[in-house]
Amino acid sequence: MSPPDVLALREFLGPELKGRTISDARHSVSLTDILGHSRLTGDLRALAGRSVLLAASGQLESAIAMIELDGVVRRMLLCPPDLDPDHVQALLALAEIDAIVTDRPHPRCDAGTRLIVGVGLPERAAMRCKTERATEWLMLTSGTSGLPKIVQHTLDGLAGAIAADGAVRHRNATWATFYDIRRYGGLQIFLRAVIGGGSMVLSEPGEAIADHVARLSAGGVTHMSGTPSHWRKLLMSGAATSFSPRYVRLSGEIADQAVLDGLARAFPDASIGHAYASTEAGVGFAVDDGREGFPADLIGPNRDGVEMKVVDGSLRIRSQRTARSYVGADAPPLADADGFVDTGDMVELRGERYHFVGRRGGIINIGGLKVHPEEIEAVINRHESVRMSRARSRKSPITGAIVIADIVLADGTDASRQESIRTEILARCNDALAAYKVPAVIRFVDRLDVTAAGKLARADA
């Protein structure tokens, strides 16, 4: 992209800013104030063309910095709050970071120039920095115990799905998400809010669900996004009765029919949709018909400029929304020679619809046979007394491994019914699954852990 065509995030916000805000549990900041005043100490122009680590402690501070820095810095690495401090120096070297924007010292981080961002800082007139470059937006992959990969996006690519979706359709919406906006899923919702003409209420780490929902209701949230695990936890909490969104969006995990139906019952006046996206592949598509999976005719080129194909059961995507590359001299190629990103998400055609069956890397081995835990969970979750489940493997001296199912029952389920529920679940599994996929053990548990990225935590015993 040549410089005259470059638009920074602040220039995407447009003139209609009155009444639009970004808020967390402590502060609410208007977009007018963000554009008119700087929350950075020091001279923003000192960062022009630099590679910056954005390591603010809060999401609101991060949001302000993103708007101020885009189009000024060469690249901006978003630092999520759960980043392992032991990985910081290696990631700084990979991304060639030479400056840091933060509101507190970051452990094991010795980048050069520092600017401070903070909501409570004295306001001063915003510096008018000319947009001369398309800033590289760098994000970290999640779901790995080792050093995460750094993924490079452009603002044009990140905003591609927003334009295709028709921002006017959600104009004046107040968005919220369970995600952190420094991860891909949360960043998408933040951009949808500010580019699409809306406001945003940010989540708070460790906040009780009831308190979070109270803030969402008080903030007038109309559009809400999260993983299926996020939504299941909300449904389990009982707090859904005090929340009335107009649009409910799921992404990040397989949205099975049970969670879609549960949300439709909880929010009968809302549009329930699920989207497919990943940090590397970008946003592939959204489905708003209330059904799991996606229509088969989405495979191949479509009008939104996204091309998808299935190779050996794995979904592959090529579009202008995909990331440009992994960052680092020894980084592997992100896409194949034809520009397709192999998502690693396995799909299966059933009639005129593709269904997700699980991650290629998440398969468990049962006596030499491969099993996708998500396939088992989808069957279990259909039981009316089940709110959430996790299938995993456990070592067995006979077969090498067996399937264990951990199940959270819906609130109000009579404890005396557990044995009959167990029998009913096993009967359904026997009807729908091959024998080696049927759980050998079913355990009823009070809770299941969710990762910082909002996905069901998986660990084999």
LUMVEXDREN-942301 format. One record per residue (C-alpha): residue in one letter; x, z, y; residue number from 1. Coordinates in nm, 3 decimals, padded with zeros to 5 digits, always signed. Each point is the difference from the previous one (the first is absolute). Layout:
# residues N
R  res       xx       zz       yy    n
R    A        X        Z        Y  NUM
...
***
This chain:
# residues 461
R  res       xx       zz       yy    n
R    M  +00.000  +00.000  +00.000    1
R    S  +00.145  -00.096  +00.339    2
R    P  +00.007  +00.270  +00.272    3
R    P  -00.277  -00.153  +00.220    4
R    D  -00.243  +00.035  -00.292    5
R    V  +00.085  +00.363  -00.075    6
R    L  -00.270  +00.259  +00.062    7
R    A  +00.069  +00.372  -00.027    8
R    L  -00.252  +00.251  -00.130    9
R    R  -00.080  +00.128  +00.350   10
R    E  -00.092  -00.356  +00.101   11
R    F  -00.240  -00.029  -00.295   12
R    L  -00.203  +00.296  +00.127   13
R    G  -00.169  -00.209  +00.266   14
R    P  -00.169  +00.104  +00.325   15
R    E  -00.298  +00.188  -00.147   16
R    L  +00.155  +00.346  -00.037   17
R    K  -00.260  +00.225  +00.160   18
R    G  -00.109  +00.280  -00.233   19
R    R  +00.241  -00.097  -00.278   20
R    T  +00.218  +00.283  -00.131   21
R    I  +00.240  +00.106  -00.274   22
R    S  -00.038  +00.363  -00.102   23
R    D  +00.127  +00.260  -00.245   24
R    A  -00.105  +00.363  -00.049   25
R    R  +00.165  +00.112  +00.326   26
R    H  +00.000  -00.288  +00.247   27
R    S  -00.198  -00.304  +00.102   28
R    V  +00.184  -00.270  +00.196   29
R    S  -00.169  -00.299  +00.160   30
R    L  +00.145  -00.346  -00.051   31
R    T  -00.011  -00.041  +00.377   32
R    D  +00.237  +00.295  +00.038   33
R    I  +00.227  -00.127  -00.278   34
R    L  +00.041  -00.336  +00.175   35
R    G  +00.028  +00.153  +00.346   36
R    H  +00.234  +00.289  -00.073   37
R    S  +00.309  +00.051  -00.214   38
R    R  +00.032  +00.287  -00.246   39
R    L  +00.369  -00.071  -00.064   40
R    T  +00.279  +00.190  +00.173   41
R    G  +00.291  -00.212  +00.115   42
R    D  +00.012  -00.370  +00.075   43
R    L  -00.200  -00.214  -00.242   44
R    R  +00.208  -00.297  +00.107   45
R    A  +00.301  +00.163  -00.166   46
R    L  -00.166  -00.084  -00.333   47
R    A  -00.045  -00.371  +00.074   48
R    G  +00.120  -00.201  -00.298   49
R    R  +00.096  +00.314  -00.195   50
R    S  -00.096  +00.101  -00.355   51
R    V  -00.203  +00.320  +00.019   52
R    L  -00.109  +00.269  -00.244   53
R    L  -00.342  +00.127  +00.104   54
R    A  +00.008  +00.357  -00.131   55
R    A  -00.267  +00.183  +00.198   56
R    S  -00.151  +00.298  -00.179   57
R    G  -00.361  -00.090  +00.074   58
R    Q  -00.213  -00.311  -00.036   59
R    L  -00.118  +00.004  +00.361   60
R    E  +00.358  +00.007  +00.131   61
R    S  +00.082  -00.282  -00.244   62
R    A  -00.296  -00.208  +00.117   63
R    I  +00.106  +00.036  +00.365   64
R    A  +00.359  -00.097  -00.083   65
R    M  -00.109  -00.305  -00.200   66
R    I  -00.193  -00.132  +00.301   67
R    E  +00.292  +00.067  +00.239   68
R    L  +00.277  -00.133  -00.226   69
R    D  -00.152  -00.319  -00.142   70
R    G  +00.141  -00.306  +00.174   71
R    V  +00.287  +00.206  +00.143   72
R    V  +00.209  +00.101  -00.302   73
R    R  +00.145  -00.238  -00.256   74
R    R  -00.137  +00.193  -00.295   75
R    M  -00.196  +00.320  -00.051   76
R    L  +00.022  +00.199  -00.326   77
R    L  -00.307  +00.221  -00.049   78
R    C  +00.099  +00.332  -00.154   79
R    P  -00.280  +00.161  -00.206   80
R    P  -00.018  +00.381  -00.006   81
R    D  +00.068  +00.025  -00.373   82
R    L  +00.331  -00.188  +00.013   83
R    D  +00.268  +00.175  -00.209   84
R    P  +00.267  +00.125  +00.246   85
R    D  +00.266  -00.098  -00.252   86
R    H  -00.096  -00.365  +00.047   87
R    V  +00.020  -00.009  +00.379   88
R    Q  +00.364  -00.103  +00.046   89
R    A  -00.018  -00.276  -00.262   90
R    L  -00.314  -00.146  +00.161   91
R    L  +00.155  +00.014  +00.347   92
R    A  +00.296  -00.200  -00.128   93
R    L  -00.221  -00.257  -00.178   94
R    A  -00.212  -00.055  +00.311   95
R    E  +00.301  +00.010  +00.237   96
R    I  -00.168  +00.268  +00.210   97
R    D  +00.186  +00.092  +00.321   98
R    A  -00.262  +00.205  +00.188   99
R    I  -00.273  +00.251  -00.073  100
R    V  -00.331  +00.084  +00.163  101
R    T  -00.122  +00.343  -00.101  102
R    D  -00.146  +00.324  +00.129  103
R    R  +00.233  +00.223  -00.198  104
R    P  +00.342  -00.022  -00.165  105
R    H  -00.023  -00.186  -00.328  106
R    P  +00.193  +00.150  -00.294  107
R    R  +00.308  -00.195  -00.105  108
R    C  -00.055  -00.263  +00.266  109
R    D  +00.289  -00.080  +00.234  110
R    A  -00.117  -00.323  +00.164  111
R    G  +00.131  -00.052  +00.353  112
R    T  -00.231  -00.023  +00.302  113
R    R  -00.299  +00.234  -00.014  114
R    L  -00.322  -00.014  +00.197  115
R    I  -00.267  +00.267  -00.028  116
R    V  -00.370  -00.083  -00.040  117
R    G  -00.267  +00.265  +00.036  118
R    V  -00.361  +00.035  +00.106  119
R    G  +00.080  +00.311  +00.201  120
R    L  +00.281  -00.155  +00.204  121
R    P  -00.053  -00.050  +00.374  122
R    E  -00.149  -00.341  +00.063  123
R    R  +00.186  -00.253  +00.209  124
R    A  -00.068  -00.360  +00.092  125
R    A  +00.051  -00.234  -00.292  126
R    M  +00.306  -00.224  +00.020  127
R    R  -00.088  -00.365  +00.004  128
R    C  +00.219  -00.143  -00.273  129
R    K  -00.036  -00.372  -00.044  130
R    T  -00.092  -00.108  -00.351  131
R    E  +00.294  -00.210  -00.112  132
R    R  -00.001  +00.035  -00.377  133
R    A  -00.225  +00.039  -00.301  134
R    T  +00.091  +00.348  -00.121  135
R    E  +00.058  +00.036  -00.372  136
R    W  -00.230  +00.269  -00.140  137
R    L  +00.178  +00.174  -00.289  138
R    M  -00.187  +00.213  -00.253  139
R    L  +00.102  +00.185  -00.314  140
R    T  -00.147  -00.060  -00.343  141
R    S  -00.162  +00.297  -00.170  142
R    G  -00.042  +00.111  -00.360  143
R    T  +00.367  +00.021  -00.093  144
R    S  +00.217  +00.304  -00.060  145
R    G  +00.315  -00.190  +00.100  146
R    L  +00.100  -00.159  +00.328  147
R    P  -00.305  -00.186  +00.136  148
R    K  +00.032  -00.365  +00.095  149
R    I  -00.029  -00.100  +00.365  150
R    V  -00.257  -00.274  +00.059  151
R    Q  +00.006  -00.219  +00.311  152
R    H  -00.322  -00.118  +00.170  153
R    T  -00.083  -00.162  +00.332  154
R    L  -00.291  +00.102  +00.221  155
R    D  -00.154  -00.345  -00.048  156
R    G  +00.003  +00.050  -00.376  157
R    L  -00.134  +00.353  +00.022  158
R    A  -00.284  -00.113  +00.225  159
R    G  -00.084  -00.314  -00.197  160
R    A  -00.280  +00.155  -00.204  161
R    I  -00.149  +00.163  +00.308  162
R    A  -00.039  -00.336  +00.173  163
R    A  -00.137  -00.163  -00.316  164
R    D  -00.254  +00.282  -00.043  165
R    G  -00.132  -00.058  +00.350  166
R    A  +00.092  +00.291  +00.221  167
R    V  -00.324  -00.036  +00.194  168
R    R  -00.188  +00.106  -00.314  169
R    H  +00.146  +00.350  +00.037  170
R    R  +00.023  +00.017  +00.382  171
R    N  -00.067  +00.346  +00.145  172
R    A  +00.047  +00.156  -00.343  173
R    T  +00.169  +00.336  -00.034  174
R    W  +00.235  -00.022  -00.295  175
R    A  +00.156  +00.267  -00.218  176
R    T  +00.202  +00.001  -00.318  177
R    F  +00.129  +00.251  -00.251  178
R    Y  +00.330  -00.193  +00.007  179
R    D  +00.298  +00.076  +00.222  180
R    I  +00.043  -00.286  +00.250  181
R    R  +00.373  -00.017  -00.079  182
R    R  -00.090  -00.143  -00.342  183
R    Y  -00.133  -00.355  -00.039  184
R    G  -00.360  +00.096  -00.076  185
R    G  -00.026  +00.234  +00.298  186
R    L  +00.178  -00.242  +00.232  187
R    Q  -00.257  -00.267  -00.084  188
R    I  -00.283  +00.229  +00.109  189
R    F  +00.184  +00.104  +00.318  190
R    L  +00.046  -00.366  +00.092  191
R    R  -00.362  -00.078  -00.084  192
R    A  -00.107  +00.273  +00.239  193
R    V  +00.219  -00.083  +00.300  194
R    I  +00.004  -00.380  -00.034  195
R    G  -00.365  -00.022  -00.099  196
R    G  -00.130  +00.177  +00.309  197
R    G  -00.060  +00.346  -00.146  198
R    S  +00.125  +00.358  -00.005  199
R    M  +00.164  +00.204  -00.275  200
R    V  -00.010  +00.356  -00.133  201
R    L  +00.320  +00.085  -00.190  202
R    S  +00.030  +00.214  -00.312  203
R    E  +00.195  +00.326  -00.011  204
R    P  +00.238  +00.096  -00.285  205
R    G  -00.133  +00.287  -00.210  206
R    E  -00.332  +00.013  +00.183  207
R    A  -00.292  +00.129  -00.208  208
R    I  -00.248  -00.277  -00.081  209
R    A  -00.290  +00.187  +00.162  210
R    D  +00.201  +00.039  +00.323  211
R    H  +00.104  -00.364  -00.010  212
R    V  -00.358  -00.120  -00.046  213
R    A  -00.115  +00.226  +00.283  214
R    R  +00.253  -00.170  +00.230  215
R    L  -00.111  -00.344  -00.120  216
R    S  -00.362  +00.081  +00.079  217
R    A  +00.085  +00.157  +00.337  218
R    G  +00.214  -00.304  +00.085  219
R    G  -00.284  -00.240  -00.075  220
R    V  +00.188  -00.180  -00.279  221
R    T  -00.190  -00.308  -00.116  222
R    H  +00.262  -00.172  -00.221  223
R    M  +00.207  +00.184  -00.261  224
R    S  +00.270  -00.111  -00.245  225
R    G  +00.182  +00.161  -00.291  226
R    T  +00.100  -00.034  -00.363  227
R    P  -00.258  +00.054  -00.276  228
R    S  +00.174  +00.333  -00.070  229
R    H  -00.048  +00.101  +00.365  230
R    W  -00.369  -00.085  -00.019  231
R    R  -00.050  +00.178  -00.332  232
R    K  +00.145  +00.316  +00.150  233
R    L  -00.239  -00.031  +00.293  234
R    L  -00.295  -00.043  -00.235  235
R    M  +00.114  +00.303  -00.202  236
R    S  +00.025  +00.215  +00.312  237
R    G  -00.367  -00.020  +00.088  238
R    A  +00.095  -00.079  +00.361  239
R    A  -00.137  -00.355  -00.021  240
R    T  -00.347  +00.128  +00.092  241
R    S  +00.115  +00.064  +00.358  242
R    F  +00.160  -00.343  +00.048  243
R    S  -00.180  -00.332  +00.063  244
R    P  +00.242  -00.294  +00.032  245
R    R  -00.129  -00.354  +00.040  246
R    Y  +00.292  -00.157  -00.187  247
R    V  +00.191  +00.142  -00.297  248
R    R  +00.316  -00.176  -00.118  249
R    L  +00.209  +00.063  -00.312  250
R    S  +00.350  -00.129  -00.073  251
R    G  +00.329  +00.101  -00.161  252
R    E  -00.137  +00.059  -00.351  253
R    I  -00.252  -00.163  -00.234  254
R    A  -00.352  +00.054  +00.135  255
R    D  -00.206  +00.042  -00.316  256
R    Q  -00.377  -00.029  -00.006  257
R    A  -00.048  +00.376  -00.029  258
R    V  +00.163  +00.081  +00.335  259
R    L  -00.173  -00.294  +00.172  260
R    D  -00.337  +00.117  -00.130  261
R    G  +00.077  +00.360  +00.095  262
R    L  +00.078  -00.102  +00.357  263
R    A  -00.312  -00.215  +00.018  264
R    R  -00.209  +00.303  -00.097  265
R    A  +00.181  +00.228  +00.246  266
R    F  -00.018  -00.250  +00.289  267
R    P  -00.310  -00.213  -00.063  268
R    D  +00.007  -00.155  +00.349  269
R    A  +00.369  -00.098  -00.012  270
R    S  +00.162  -00.326  -00.097  271
R    I  +00.231  +00.079  -00.296  272
R    G  +00.302  -00.229  -00.035  273
R    H  +00.333  -00.002  -00.179  274
R    A  +00.310  -00.191  +00.101  275
R    Y  +00.310  -00.112  -00.184  276
R    A  +00.328  +00.057  +00.183  277
R    S  +00.355  +00.114  -00.063  278
R    T  +00.305  +00.065  +00.215  279
R    E  +00.168  -00.316  -00.130  280
R    A  -00.296  -00.236  -00.048  281
R    G  -00.193  +00.098  +00.312  282
R    V  -00.379  -00.018  +00.004  283
R    G  -00.129  -00.238  -00.264  284
R    F  -00.376  +00.027  +00.028  285
R    A  -00.296  +00.230  +00.052  286
R    V  -00.316  +00.020  -00.212  287
R    D  -00.318  +00.137  +00.155  288
R    D  -00.256  -00.057  -00.275  289
R    G  +00.022  +00.351  -00.148  290
R    R  +00.138  -00.122  -00.333  291
R    E  +00.334  +00.072  -00.163  292
R    G  +00.250  -00.285  -00.033  293
R    F  -00.018  -00.322  +00.201  294
R    P  -00.161  -00.347  -00.036  295
R    A  +00.206  -00.248  -00.200  296
R    D  -00.029  -00.261  +00.274  297
R    L  +00.238  +00.205  +00.216  298
R    I  +00.280  -00.123  -00.226  299
R    G  +00.160  -00.305  +00.159  300
R    P  +00.016  -00.097  +00.370  301
R    N  -00.277  +00.135  +00.221  302
R    R  -00.103  -00.029  +00.364  303
R    D  +00.187  +00.312  +00.110  304
R    G  +00.334  -00.156  -00.087  305
R    V  +00.063  +00.224  -00.300  306
R    E  +00.089  -00.167  -00.328  307
R    M  -00.023  +00.197  -00.324  308
R    K  +00.075  -00.081  -00.360  309
R    V  +00.025  +00.189  -00.328  310
R    V  +00.315  -00.037  -00.209  311
R    D  +00.022  +00.182  -00.335  312
R    G  -00.283  +00.225  +00.115  313
R    S  +00.175  +00.102  +00.326  314
R    L  -00.152  -00.073  +00.341  315
R    R  +00.230  -00.197  +00.231  316
R    I  -00.057  -00.058  +00.372  317
R    R  +00.140  -00.239  +00.261  318
R    S  -00.103  +00.016  +00.367  319
R    Q  +00.125  +00.063  +00.352  320
R    R  -00.109  +00.362  -00.045  321
R    T  +00.261  +00.077  -00.265  322
R    A  +00.318  +00.182  +00.095  323
R    R  +00.291  -00.216  +00.102  324
R    S  +00.262  +00.164  -00.221  325
R    Y  +00.158  +00.315  -00.130  326
R    V  +00.269  +00.131  +00.234  327
R    G  +00.362  +00.043  -00.106  328
R    A  +00.293  -00.217  -00.099  329
R    D  -00.062  +00.051  -00.373  330
R    A  -00.380  +00.006  +00.020  331
R    P  -00.183  -00.206  -00.266  332
R    P  -00.218  -00.294  +00.106  333
R    L  -00.350  +00.112  +00.091  334
R    A  -00.170  -00.325  -00.098  335
R    D  +00.071  -00.276  -00.253  336
R    A  +00.131  -00.346  +00.089  337
R    D  -00.354  -00.114  +00.088  338
R    G  -00.064  +00.295  +00.228  339
R    F  -00.229  +00.198  -00.234  340
R    V  +00.031  +00.378  -00.017  341
R    D  -00.046  +00.138  -00.351  342
R    T  -00.216  +00.305  +00.067  343
R    G  +00.041  +00.152  -00.346  344
R    D  -00.375  +00.067  -00.006  345
R    M  -00.154  -00.126  -00.324  346
R    V  -00.340  -00.171  +00.004  347
R    E  -00.236  -00.130  -00.266  348
R    L  -00.269  -00.267  +00.035  349
R    R  -00.342  +00.116  -00.121  350
R    G  -00.263  -00.264  +00.057  351
R    E  +00.016  -00.113  +00.363  352
R    R  +00.189  +00.304  +00.125  353
R    Y  +00.354  +00.133  -00.028  354
R    H  +00.043  +00.370  -00.074  355
R    F  +00.310  +00.208  +00.063  356
R    V  +00.126  +00.169  -00.316  357
R    G  +00.308  +00.185  +00.128  358
R    R  +00.360  -00.022  +00.113  359
R    R  +00.251  -00.187  -00.213  360
R    G  +00.245  +00.288  +00.051  361
R    G  -00.261  +00.267  -00.077  362
R    I  -00.064  -00.089  -00.363  363
R    I  +00.014  +00.282  -00.255  364
R    N  +00.116  -00.066  -00.354  365
R    I  -00.220  +00.121  -00.287  366
R    G  +00.155  -00.065  -00.339  367
R    G  +00.161  -00.320  +00.128  368
R    L  -00.321  -00.120  +00.165  369
R    K  -00.025  -00.035  +00.378  370
R    V  -00.277  +00.180  +00.186  371
R    H  -00.101  -00.012  +00.367  372
R    P  -00.118  +00.353  +00.092  373
R    E  -00.229  -00.139  +00.271  374
R    E  -00.204  -00.185  -00.264  375
R    I  -00.072  +00.329  -00.178  376
R    E  -00.076  +00.182  +00.325  377
R    A  -00.251  -00.266  +00.104  378
R    V  -00.204  +00.068  -00.315  379
R    I  +00.021  +00.379  +00.037  380
R    N  -00.091  -00.009  +00.370  381
R    R  -00.330  -00.175  -00.077  382
R    H  -00.136  +00.322  -00.150  383
R    E  -00.239  +00.156  +00.250  384
R    S  +00.164  +00.345  -00.034  385
R    V  +00.355  -00.126  +00.066  386
R    R  +00.143  -00.009  +00.351  387
R    M  +00.362  -00.092  -00.077  388
R    S  +00.227  -00.054  -00.301  389
R    R  +00.359  -00.074  -00.096  390
R    A  +00.113  -00.153  -00.329  391
R    R  +00.357  +00.066  -00.111  392
R    S  +00.211  +00.011  -00.311  393
R    R  +00.134  +00.296  -00.195  394
R    K  +00.263  -00.009  -00.269  395
R    S  -00.127  +00.009  -00.357  396
R    P  +00.209  +00.045  -00.317  397
R    I  -00.225  -00.249  -00.183  398
R    T  -00.063  -00.292  +00.239  399
R    G  +00.271  +00.075  +00.254  400
R    A  -00.263  +00.053  +00.269  401
R    I  -00.371  +00.062  +00.043  402
R    V  -00.238  -00.039  +00.293  403
R    I  -00.097  +00.315  +00.190  404
R    A  -00.281  -00.006  +00.257  405
R    D  -00.013  +00.258  +00.279  406
R    I  -00.347  +00.009  +00.154  407
R    V  -00.146  +00.162  +00.311  408
R    L  -00.375  +00.052  -00.035  409
R    A  -00.245  -00.042  +00.285  410
R    D  -00.093  +00.309  +00.199  411
R    G  -00.291  +00.191  -00.152  412
R    T  +00.064  -00.115  -00.357  413
R    D  -00.110  +00.272  -00.241  414
R    A  +00.307  +00.133  -00.183  415
R    S  -00.206  +00.038  -00.315  416
R    R  -00.037  -00.379  -00.011  417
R    Q  +00.371  -00.071  -00.028  418
R    E  -00.006  -00.061  -00.375  419
R    S  -00.295  -00.237  +00.020  420
R    I  +00.164  -00.182  +00.292  421
R    R  +00.320  -00.031  -00.202  422
R    T  -00.198  -00.150  -00.289  423
R    E  -00.178  -00.245  +00.231  424
R    I  +00.326  -00.112  +00.164  425
R    L  +00.165  -00.058  -00.338  426
R    A  -00.303  -00.202  -00.115  427
R    R  +00.022  -00.221  +00.307  428
R    C  +00.375  -00.045  -00.047  429
R    N  -00.050  -00.096  -00.366  430
R    D  -00.260  -00.258  +00.104  431
R    A  +00.207  -00.154  +00.282  432
R    L  +00.364  +00.036  -00.107  433
R    A  +00.228  -00.085  -00.290  434
R    A  +00.054  +00.300  -00.228  435
R    Y  +00.359  +00.062  +00.114  436
R    K  -00.119  +00.031  +00.364  437
R    V  -00.258  +00.269  -00.072  438
R    P  +00.121  +00.342  +00.119  439
R    A  +00.111  +00.228  -00.283  440
R    V  -00.033  +00.300  +00.231  441
R    I  -00.236  +00.060  +00.292  442
R    R  +00.080  +00.283  +00.240  443
R    F  -00.228  +00.116  +00.280  444
R    V  +00.205  +00.102  +00.304  445
R    D  -00.084  +00.134  +00.345  446
R    R  +00.202  -00.257  +00.194  447
R    L  +00.229  -00.302  -00.026  448
R    D  +00.294  -00.050  +00.233  449
R    V  +00.016  -00.288  +00.244  450
R    T  +00.331  -00.134  +00.137  451
R    A  +00.091  -00.015  +00.370  452
R    A  -00.107  -00.367  -00.011  453
R    G  -00.348  +00.104  -00.118  454
R    K  +00.037  -00.120  -00.357  455
R    L  -00.071  +00.192  -00.318  456
R    A  +00.321  +00.175  -00.106  457
R    R  +00.106  -00.119  -00.342  458
R    A  +00.250  +00.173  -00.228  459
R    D  +00.021  -00.012  -00.379  460
R    A  +00.054  +00.318  -00.198  461
***
